[in-house]
Amino acid sequence: MTLSIGVDIGGTKVAAGVVDEAGEVLATARRRTPSQDPGHIADVVVEIVGQLRVDHDVEAVGVGAAGFVNSARTTVLFAANLAWRDAPIHDELSARLELPVVIENDANAAAWGEYRFGAGAQQTDLVVLTIGTGIGAGFVINDALYRGHFGIAAEPGHIRVVPGGRLCGCGNRGCLEQYCSGTALVRAAREVAQERPGDASRLLDLAHGEITNIDGPVVTKAAQEGDPAAVDCFDEIGRWLGQGLADLAAMFDPGRFVIGGGVAEAGELLLGAGRETYAAVLAGRGHRPLAEIVPAELGERAGLIGAADLARLR
């Protein structure tokens, strides 16, 4: 049995796992991400891989990094929430681990995991969106990851949908992820709790009466319990999601959209509104097939599973 290690480096945590050929995770480990020190990030990866190798004979390591990875998959060009700037992490990790290493964008790795072993199985053309603090995405076209000429494709969260709109961390204004993300959900919930406290009674109860205590899990729980204000917030995020999916369908015409990430844990509260809007605004609606819109299946392990598989298939 061939084993590889997948490492998923996010803004707050480094998660790793030993993965077999069937996508089964045999062992896991986790560390905090030292986001302000690029050298220490490599140290953490070496440490966590070393821990997992003690009990498992692995042949390669795949690393999913939250940032722009160049087309050669050797360098993290830029990471908004990490300290990497033109960081040649492939060569450093390969030398220190003495194993073959594959570097991939974290959302691409998650998309590959869902394509191979999750909700995207059997789909030759697939779009996977991860809706968390922002929007991550991966495109599988003709059974291959699409990375673009420079390696930086699949960033629909930074398509500008509102000219002159909210300031985004990328430096532009009006990006989709400012309206369809966990950040947008919490912003909307805090605003509605102030403006319509009568409709947000359960939302405020769960937040112990403090607007600043409203976060994503609080909004999700309140909506699941029928709080009108929280439900409205998911309707709003879902409408933006549907619009974004319709725009992506116009460009890539996938057979299926897979939606994951923390916000998508609300299930049909988000996806129902997304499907309705997608069908209503799709170009040529009524005269073309609708892509499926389904929830992700692999959860927070999608990235490390995908990274491990990409390392195996290098």
Contacts in CASP RR format, 6 or more apart in sequence:
PFRMAT RR
TARGET T0000
AUTHOR 0000-0000-0000
METHOD contacts of the structure
MODEL  1
MTLSIGVDIGGTKVAAGVVDEAGEVLATARRRTPSQDPGHIADVVVEIVG
QLRVDHDVEAVGVGAAGFVNSARTTVLFAANLAWRDAPIHDELSARLELP
VVIENDANAAAWGEYRFGAGAQQTDLVVLTIGTGIGAGFVINDALYRGHF
GIAAEPGHIRVVPGGRLCGCGNRGCLEQYCSGTALVRAAREVAQERPGDA
SRLLDLAHGEITNIDGPVVTKAAQEGDPAAVDCFDEIGRWLGQGLADLAA
MFDPGRFVIGGGVAEAGELLLGAGRETYAAVLAGRGHRPLAEIVPAELGE
RAGLIGAADLARLR
1 20 0 8 1.000
1 21 0 8 1.000
2 20 0 8 1.000
2 21 0 8 1.000
2 59 0 8 1.000
2 312 0 8 1.000
3 18 0 8 1.000
3 19 0 8 1.000
3 20 0 8 1.000
3 26 0 8 1.000
3 56 0 8 1.000
3 57 0 8 1.000
3 58 0 8 1.000
3 59 0 8 1.000
4 18 0 8 1.000
4 19 0 8 1.000
4 58 0 8 1.000
4 59 0 8 1.000
4 60 0 8 1.000
4 61 0 8 1.000
4 62 0 8 1.000
4 308 0 8 1.000
4 309 0 8 1.000
4 311 0 8 1.000
4 312 0 8 1.000
5 16 0 8 1.000
5 17 0 8 1.000
5 18 0 8 1.000
5 19 0 8 1.000
5 49 0 8 1.000
5 52 0 8 1.000
5 53 0 8 1.000
5 56 0 8 1.000
5 58 0 8 1.000
5 60 0 8 1.000
5 61 0 8 1.000
5 62 0 8 1.000
5 308 0 8 1.000
5 311 0 8 1.000
6 16 0 8 1.000
6 17 0 8 1.000
6 19 0 8 1.000
6 61 0 8 1.000
6 62 0 8 1.000
6 63 0 8 1.000
6 64 0 8 1.000
6 303 0 8 1.000
6 304 0 8 1.000
6 305 0 8 1.000
6 306 0 8 1.000
6 307 0 8 1.000
6 308 0 8 1.000
6 311 0 8 1.000
7 14 0 8 1.000
7 15 0 8 1.000
7 16 0 8 1.000
7 17 0 8 1.000
7 45 0 8 1.000
7 48 0 8 1.000
7 49 0 8 1.000
7 61 0 8 1.000
7 62 0 8 1.000
7 63 0 8 1.000
7 64 0 8 1.000
7 304 0 8 1.000
7 307 0 8 1.000
8 14 0 8 1.000
8 15 0 8 1.000
8 16 0 8 1.000
8 64 0 8 1.000
8 106 0 8 1.000
8 109 0 8 1.000
8 110 0 8 1.000
8 303 0 8 1.000
8 304 0 8 1.000
8 307 0 8 1.000
9 33 0 8 1.000
9 41 0 8 1.000
9 45 0 8 1.000
9 63 0 8 1.000
9 64 0 8 1.000
9 65 0 8 1.000
9 66 0 8 1.000
9 82 0 8 1.000
9 106 0 8 1.000
10 33 0 8 1.000
10 65 0 8 1.000
10 66 0 8 1.000
10 81 0 8 1.000
10 82 0 8 1.000
10 106 0 8 1.000
11 33 0 8 1.000
11 35 0 8 1.000
11 66 0 8 1.000
11 81 0 8 1.000
11 82 0 8 1.000
12 32 0 8 1.000
12 33 0 8 1.000
12 35 0 8 1.000
13 30 0 8 1.000
13 31 0 8 1.000
13 32 0 8 1.000
13 33 0 8 1.000
14 30 0 8 1.000
14 31 0 8 1.000
14 32 0 8 1.000
14 33 0 8 1.000
14 41 0 8 1.000
14 44 0 8 1.000
14 45 0 8 1.000
14 48 0 8 1.000
15 28 0 8 1.000
15 29 0 8 1.000
15 30 0 8 1.000
15 300 0 8 1.000
15 301 0 8 1.000
15 304 0 8 1.000
16 28 0 8 1.000
16 29 0 8 1.000
16 30 0 8 1.000
16 45 0 8 1.000
16 48 0 8 1.000
16 49 0 8 1.000
16 52 0 8 1.000
16 304 0 8 1.000
17 25 0 8 1.000
17 26 0 8 1.000
17 27 0 8 1.000
17 28 0 8 1.000
17 29 0 8 1.000
17 52 0 8 1.000
17 304 0 8 1.000
17 308 0 8 1.000
18 25 0 8 1.000
18 26 0 8 1.000
18 27 0 8 1.000
18 28 0 8 1.000
18 52 0 8 1.000
18 56 0 8 1.000
18 58 0 8 1.000
18 308 0 8 1.000
19 25 0 8 1.000
19 26 0 8 1.000
19 304 0 8 1.000
19 305 0 8 1.000
19 306 0 8 1.000
19 308 0 8 1.000
19 309 0 8 1.000
20 26 0 8 1.000
21 312 0 8 1.000
22 117 0 8 1.000
23 113 0 8 1.000
23 116 0 8 1.000
23 117 0 8 1.000
23 305 0 8 1.000
23 308 0 8 1.000
23 309 0 8 1.000
25 301 0 8 1.000
25 304 0 8 1.000
25 305 0 8 1.000
26 56 0 8 1.000
27 52 0 8 1.000
27 55 0 8 1.000
27 56 0 8 1.000
28 301 0 8 1.000
28 304 0 8 1.000
29 48 0 8 1.000
29 51 0 8 1.000
29 52 0 8 1.000
30 48 0 8 1.000
31 44 0 8 1.000
31 47 0 8 1.000
31 48 0 8 1.000
32 44 0 8 1.000
33 41 0 8 1.000
33 44 0 8 1.000
33 82 0 8 1.000
34 40 0 8 1.000
34 41 0 8 1.000
34 43 0 8 1.000
34 44 0 8 1.000
35 41 0 8 1.000
35 81 0 8 1.000
35 82 0 8 1.000
35 83 0 8 1.000
36 83 0 8 1.000
37 83 0 8 1.000
38 82 0 8 1.000
38 83 0 8 1.000
38 84 0 8 1.000
38 85 0 8 1.000
38 87 0 8 1.000
41 82 0 8 1.000
41 83 0 8 1.000
41 84 0 8 1.000
41 89 0 8 1.000
42 89 0 8 1.000
42 92 0 8 1.000
42 93 0 8 1.000
42 96 0 8 1.000
45 63 0 8 1.000
45 93 0 8 1.000
46 93 0 8 1.000
46 96 0 8 1.000
46 97 0 8 1.000
49 61 0 8 1.000
49 97 0 8 1.000
49 99 0 8 1.000
50 97 0 8 1.000
52 58 0 8 1.000
58 99 0 8 1.000
59 99 0 8 1.000
59 100 0 8 1.000
59 312 0 8 1.000
60 99 0 8 1.000
60 100 0 8 1.000
60 101 0 8 1.000
60 102 0 8 1.000
60 311 0 8 1.000
60 312 0 8 1.000
60 314 0 8 1.000
61 93 0 8 1.000
61 97 0 8 1.000
61 99 0 8 1.000
61 100 0 8 1.000
61 101 0 8 1.000
61 102 0 8 1.000
61 311 0 8 1.000
62 101 0 8 1.000
62 102 0 8 1.000
62 103 0 8 1.000
62 104 0 8 1.000
62 109 0 8 1.000
62 307 0 8 1.000
62 308 0 8 1.000
62 310 0 8 1.000
62 311 0 8 1.000
63 89 0 8 1.000
63 93 0 8 1.000
63 101 0 8 1.000
63 102 0 8 1.000
63 103 0 8 1.000
63 104 0 8 1.000
63 307 0 8 1.000
64 103 0 8 1.000
64 104 0 8 1.000
64 105 0 8 1.000
64 106 0 8 1.000
64 108 0 8 1.000
64 109 0 8 1.000
64 303 0 8 1.000
64 304 0 8 1.000
64 307 0 8 1.000
65 76 0 8 1.000
65 79 0 8 1.000
65 82 0 8 1.000
65 84 0 8 1.000
65 89 0 8 1.000
65 103 0 8 1.000
65 104 0 8 1.000
65 105 0 8 1.000
65 106 0 8 1.000
66 79 0 8 1.000
66 80 0 8 1.000
66 81 0 8 1.000
66 82 0 8 1.000
66 105 0 8 1.000
66 106 0 8 1.000
67 76 0 8 1.000
67 77 0 8 1.000
67 78 0 8 1.000
67 79 0 8 1.000
67 80 0 8 1.000
67 82 0 8 1.000
67 84 0 8 1.000
67 105 0 8 1.000
67 106 0 8 1.000
68 76 0 8 1.000
68 77 0 8 1.000
68 78 0 8 1.000
68 79 0 8 1.000
68 105 0 8 1.000
68 151 0 8 1.000
68 152 0 8 1.000
69 75 0 8 1.000
69 76 0 8 1.000
69 77 0 8 1.000
69 103 0 8 1.000
69 104 0 8 1.000
69 105 0 8 1.000
69 108 0 8 1.000
69 151 0 8 1.000
69 152 0 8 1.000
70 76 0 8 1.000
70 77 0 8 1.000
70 150 0 8 1.000
70 151 0 8 1.000
71 147 0 8 1.000
71 148 0 8 1.000
71 149 0 8 1.000
71 150 0 8 1.000
71 151 0 8 1.000
73 90 0 8 1.000
73 102 0 8 1.000
73 103 0 8 1.000
73 104 0 8 1.000
74 88 0 8 1.000
74 89 0 8 1.000
74 90 0 8 1.000
74 91 0 8 1.000
74 103 0 8 1.000
75 86 0 8 1.000
75 87 0 8 1.000
75 88 0 8 1.000
75 89 0 8 1.000
75 90 0 8 1.000
75 103 0 8 1.000
76 82 0 8 1.000
76 84 0 8 1.000
76 86 0 8 1.000
76 87 0 8 1.000
76 89 0 8 1.000
76 103 0 8 1.000
77 85 0 8 1.000
77 86 0 8 1.000
77 152 0 8 1.000
78 84 0 8 1.000
78 85 0 8 1.000
78 86 0 8 1.000
79 85 0 8 1.000
80 169 0 8 1.000
80 170 0 8 1.000
89 103 0 8 1.000
90 101 0 8 1.000
90 103 0 8 1.000
93 101 0 8 1.000
93 103 0 8 1.000
94 100 0 8 1.000
94 101 0 8 1.000
100 311 0 8 1.000
100 314 0 8 1.000
101 311 0 8 1.000
102 307 0 8 1.000
102 310 0 8 1.000
102 311 0 8 1.000
102 314 0 8 1.000
104 112 0 8 1.000
104 145 0 8 1.000
104 307 0 8 1.000
104 310 0 8 1.000
105 138 0 8 1.000
105 147 0 8 1.000
105 151 0 8 1.000
105 154 0 8 1.000
106 303 0 8 1.000
106 307 0 8 1.000
107 128 0 8 1.000
107 130 0 8 1.000
107 136 0 8 1.000
107 137 0 8 1.000
107 138 0 8 1.000
107 154 0 8 1.000
108 138 0 8 1.000
108 145 0 8 1.000
108 147 0 8 1.000
108 154 0 8 1.000
109 302 0 8 1.000
109 303 0 8 1.000
109 304 0 8 1.000
109 306 0 8 1.000
109 307 0 8 1.000
109 310 0 8 1.000
110 128 0 8 1.000
110 130 0 8 1.000
110 138 0 8 1.000
110 298 0 8 1.000
110 302 0 8 1.000
110 303 0 8 1.000
110 306 0 8 1.000
111 126 0 8 1.000
111 127 0 8 1.000
111 128 0 8 1.000
111 137 0 8 1.000
111 138 0 8 1.000
111 139 0 8 1.000
111 140 0 8 1.000
111 145 0 8 1.000
111 154 0 8 1.000
111 258 0 8 1.000
111 302 0 8 1.000
112 140 0 8 1.000
112 145 0 8 1.000
112 306 0 8 1.000
112 307 0 8 1.000
112 309 0 8 1.000
112 310 0 8 1.000
113 298 0 8 1.000
113 302 0 8 1.000
113 303 0 8 1.000
113 305 0 8 1.000
113 306 0 8 1.000
113 309 0 8 1.000
114 120 0 8 1.000
114 126 0 8 1.000
114 128 0 8 1.000
114 258 0 8 1.000
114 296 0 8 1.000
114 297 0 8 1.000
114 298 0 8 1.000
114 302 0 8 1.000
115 121 0 8 1.000
115 123 0 8 1.000
115 126 0 8 1.000
115 128 0 8 1.000
115 140 0 8 1.000
116 305 0 8 1.000
116 306 0 8 1.000
116 309 0 8 1.000
117 298 0 8 1.000
117 305 0 8 1.000
117 306 0 8 1.000
117 309 0 8 1.000
118 258 0 8 1.000
118 296 0 8 1.000
118 297 0 8 1.000
118 298 0 8 1.000
118 302 0 8 1.000
119 256 0 8 1.000
119 258 0 8 1.000
119 294 0 8 1.000
119 295 0 8 1.000
119 296 0 8 1.000
119 297 0 8 1.000
119 298 0 8 1.000
120 126 0 8 1.000
120 128 0 8 1.000
120 256 0 8 1.000
120 258 0 8 1.000
120 294 0 8 1.000
123 140 0 8 1.000
123 254 0 8 1.000
123 255 0 8 1.000
123 256 0 8 1.000
124 140 0 8 1.000
124 142 0 8 1.000
124 143 0 8 1.000
125 140 0 8 1.000
125 141 0 8 1.000
125 142 0 8 1.000
125 252 0 8 1.000
125 253 0 8 1.000
125 254 0 8 1.000
125 255 0 8 1.000
125 256 0 8 1.000
126 139 0 8 1.000
126 140 0 8 1.000
126 254 0 8 1.000
126 255 0 8 1.000
126 256 0 8 1.000
126 257 0 8 1.000
126 258 0 8 1.000
127 137 0 8 1.000
127 138 0 8 1.000
127 139 0 8 1.000
127 140 0 8 1.000
127 245 0 8 1.000
127 248 0 8 1.000
127 252 0 8 1.000
127 254 0 8 1.000
127 256 0 8 1.000
127 257 0 8 1.000
127 258 0 8 1.000
128 137 0 8 1.000
128 138 0 8 1.000
128 139 0 8 1.000
128 140 0 8 1.000
128 257 0 8 1.000
128 258 0 8 1.000
128 259 0 8 1.000
128 260 0 8 1.000
128 296 0 8 1.000
129 135 0 8 1.000
129 136 0 8 1.000
129 137 0 8 1.000
129 138 0 8 1.000
129 156 0 8 1.000
129 241 0 8 1.000
129 245 0 8 1.000
129 257 0 8 1.000
129 258 0 8 1.000
129 259 0 8 1.000
129 260 0 8 1.000
130 136 0 8 1.000
130 137 0 8 1.000
130 260 0 8 1.000
130 261 0 8 1.000
130 264 0 8 1.000
130 296 0 8 1.000
130 302 0 8 1.000
131 180 0 8 1.000
131 181 0 8 1.000
131 182 0 8 1.000
131 241 0 8 1.000
131 259 0 8 1.000
131 260 0 8 1.000
131 261 0 8 1.000
131 262 0 8 1.000
131 263 0 8 1.000
131 264 0 8 1.000
131 270 0 8 1.000
132 181 0 8 1.000
132 182 0 8 1.000
132 183 0 8 1.000
132 261 0 8 1.000
132 262 0 8 1.000
132 263 0 8 1.000
133 181 0 8 1.000
133 182 0 8 1.000
133 183 0 8 1.000
134 157 0 8 1.000
134 177 0 8 1.000
134 181 0 8 1.000
134 182 0 8 1.000
134 183 0 8 1.000
135 156 0 8 1.000
135 157 0 8 1.000
135 176 0 8 1.000
135 177 0 8 1.000
135 180 0 8 1.000
135 181 0 8 1.000
136 154 0 8 1.000
136 155 0 8 1.000
136 156 0 8 1.000
136 157 0 8 1.000
137 154 0 8 1.000
137 155 0 8 1.000
137 156 0 8 1.000
137 157 0 8 1.000
138 145 0 8 1.000
138 146 0 8 1.000
138 154 0 8 1.000
139 145 0 8 1.000
139 146 0 8 1.000
139 153 0 8 1.000
139 154 0 8 1.000
139 252 0 8 1.000
139 254 0 8 1.000
140 146 0 8 1.000
141 252 0 8 1.000
146 153 0 8 1.000
146 154 0 8 1.000
147 153 0 8 1.000
147 154 0 8 1.000
156 176 0 8 1.000
156 244 0 8 1.000
156 247 0 8 1.000
156 248 0 8 1.000
157 175 0 8 1.000
157 176 0 8 1.000
157 177 0 8 1.000
157 180 0 8 1.000
158 168 0 8 1.000
158 170 0 8 1.000
158 172 0 8 1.000
158 175 0 8 1.000
158 176 0 8 1.000
158 177 0 8 1.000
159 175 0 8 1.000
159 176 0 8 1.000
159 244 0 8 1.000
159 247 0 8 1.000
160 172 0 8 1.000
160 173 0 8 1.000
160 174 0 8 1.000
160 175 0 8 1.000
160 176 0 8 1.000
161 174 0 8 1.000
161 175 0 8 1.000
161 176 0 8 1.000
161 179 0 8 1.000
161 240 0 8 1.000
161 243 0 8 1.000
161 244 0 8 1.000
162 173 0 8 1.000
162 174 0 8 1.000
162 178 0 8 1.000
162 179 0 8 1.000
163 173 0 8 1.000
163 174 0 8 1.000
164 173 0 8 1.000
164 174 0 8 1.000
165 173 0 8 1.000
165 174 0 8 1.000
165 178 0 8 1.000
166 173 0 8 1.000
166 174 0 8 1.000
166 175 0 8 1.000
166 178 0 8 1.000
166 179 0 8 1.000
167 173 0 8 1.000
167 174 0 8 1.000
167 178 0 8 1.000
168 174 0 8 1.000
168 175 0 8 1.000
168 177 0 8 1.000
168 178 0 8 1.000
176 240 0 8 1.000
176 244 0 8 1.000
177 183 0 8 1.000
177 184 0 8 1.000
178 184 0 8 1.000
179 237 0 8 1.000
179 240 0 8 1.000
180 237 0 8 1.000
180 238 0 8 1.000
180 240 0 8 1.000
180 241 0 8 1.000
180 244 0 8 1.000
181 237 0 8 1.000
181 263 0 8 1.000
182 216 0 8 1.000
182 237 0 8 1.000
182 262 0 8 1.000
182 263 0 8 1.000
184 237 0 8 1.000
184 240 0 8 1.000
185 216 0 8 1.000
185 219 0 8 1.000
185 233 0 8 1.000
185 234 0 8 1.000
185 237 0 8 1.000
185 263 0 8 1.000
186 214 0 8 1.000
186 215 0 8 1.000
186 216 0 8 1.000
186 219 0 8 1.000
188 233 0 8 1.000
188 236 0 8 1.000
188 237 0 8 1.000
189 200 0 8 1.000
189 203 0 8 1.000
189 214 0 8 1.000
189 216 0 8 1.000
189 218 0 8 1.000
189 219 0 8 1.000
189 222 0 8 1.000
189 229 0 8 1.000
189 230 0 8 1.000
189 233 0 8 1.000
190 211 0 8 1.000
190 212 0 8 1.000
190 214 0 8 1.000
192 199 0 8 1.000
192 200 0 8 1.000
192 229 0 8 1.000
192 232 0 8 1.000
192 233 0 8 1.000
193 200 0 8 1.000
193 203 0 8 1.000
193 204 0 8 1.000
193 207 0 8 1.000
193 211 0 8 1.000
193 214 0 8 1.000
193 229 0 8 1.000
194 211 0 8 1.000
196 229 0 8 1.000
197 204 0 8 1.000
198 229 0 8 1.000
199 227 0 8 1.000
199 228 0 8 1.000
199 229 0 8 1.000
199 232 0 8 1.000
200 222 0 8 1.000
200 227 0 8 1.000
200 228 0 8 1.000
200 229 0 8 1.000
200 230 0 8 1.000
201 227 0 8 1.000
202 222 0 8 1.000
202 225 0 8 1.000
202 226 0 8 1.000
202 227 0 8 1.000
202 230 0 8 1.000
203 214 0 8 1.000
203 218 0 8 1.000
203 219 0 8 1.000
203 222 0 8 1.000
203 227 0 8 1.000
203 229 0 8 1.000
203 230 0 8 1.000
206 218 0 8 1.000
206 221 0 8 1.000
206 222 0 8 1.000
207 213 0 8 1.000
207 214 0 8 1.000
207 218 0 8 1.000
216 262 0 8 1.000
216 263 0 8 1.000
219 230 0 8 1.000
219 233 0 8 1.000
219 234 0 8 1.000
220 230 0 8 1.000
220 263 0 8 1.000
220 265 0 8 1.000
220 266 0 8 1.000
220 269 0 8 1.000
222 229 0 8 1.000
222 230 0 8 1.000
223 230 0 8 1.000
223 231 0 8 1.000
223 233 0 8 1.000
223 234 0 8 1.000
223 266 0 8 1.000
223 269 0 8 1.000
224 266 0 8 1.000
224 269 0 8 1.000
231 269 0 8 1.000
234 266 0 8 1.000
234 269 0 8 1.000
234 270 0 8 1.000
234 273 0 8 1.000
235 273 0 8 1.000
237 263 0 8 1.000
237 270 0 8 1.000
237 273 0 8 1.000
238 270 0 8 1.000
238 271 0 8 1.000
238 272 0 8 1.000
238 273 0 8 1.000
238 274 0 8 1.000
238 277 0 8 1.000
239 273 0 8 1.000
239 274 0 8 1.000
239 277 0 8 1.000
241 259 0 8 1.000
241 270 0 8 1.000
241 273 0 8 1.000
241 274 0 8 1.000
241 277 0 8 1.000
241 278 0 8 1.000
242 273 0 8 1.000
242 274 0 8 1.000
242 275 0 8 1.000
242 276 0 8 1.000
242 277 0 8 1.000
242 278 0 8 1.000
242 281 0 8 1.000
243 277 0 8 1.000
243 278 0 8 1.000
243 281 0 8 1.000
244 278 0 8 1.000
245 257 0 8 1.000
245 274 0 8 1.000
245 278 0 8 1.000
245 291 0 8 1.000
245 293 0 8 1.000
246 277 0 8 1.000
246 278 0 8 1.000
246 281 0 8 1.000
246 282 0 8 1.000
246 283 0 8 1.000
248 254 0 8 1.000
248 257 0 8 1.000
249 278 0 8 1.000
249 282 0 8 1.000
249 283 0 8 1.000
249 291 0 8 1.000
250 282 0 8 1.000
250 283 0 8 1.000
253 291 0 8 1.000
254 291 0 8 1.000
255 289 0 8 1.000
255 291 0 8 1.000
255 292 0 8 1.000
256 291 0 8 1.000
256 292 0 8 1.000
256 293 0 8 1.000
256 294 0 8 1.000
257 291 0 8 1.000
257 292 0 8 1.000
257 293 0 8 1.000
257 294 0 8 1.000
258 294 0 8 1.000
258 295 0 8 1.000
258 296 0 8 1.000
259 270 0 8 1.000
259 271 0 8 1.000
259 293 0 8 1.000
259 294 0 8 1.000
259 295 0 8 1.000
259 296 0 8 1.000
260 295 0 8 1.000
260 296 0 8 1.000
260 299 0 8 1.000
260 302 0 8 1.000
261 296 0 8 1.000
261 299 0 8 1.000
261 300 0 8 1.000
263 270 0 8 1.000
264 270 0 8 1.000
264 271 0 8 1.000
264 295 0 8 1.000
264 296 0 8 1.000
267 295 0 8 1.000
271 293 0 8 1.000
271 294 0 8 1.000
271 295 0 8 1.000
274 293 0 8 1.000
275 293 0 8 1.000
278 290 0 8 1.000
278 293 0 8 1.000
279 285 0 8 1.000
279 290 0 8 1.000
282 288 0 8 1.000
282 290 0 8 1.000
296 302 0 8 1.000
298 305 0 8 1.000
END
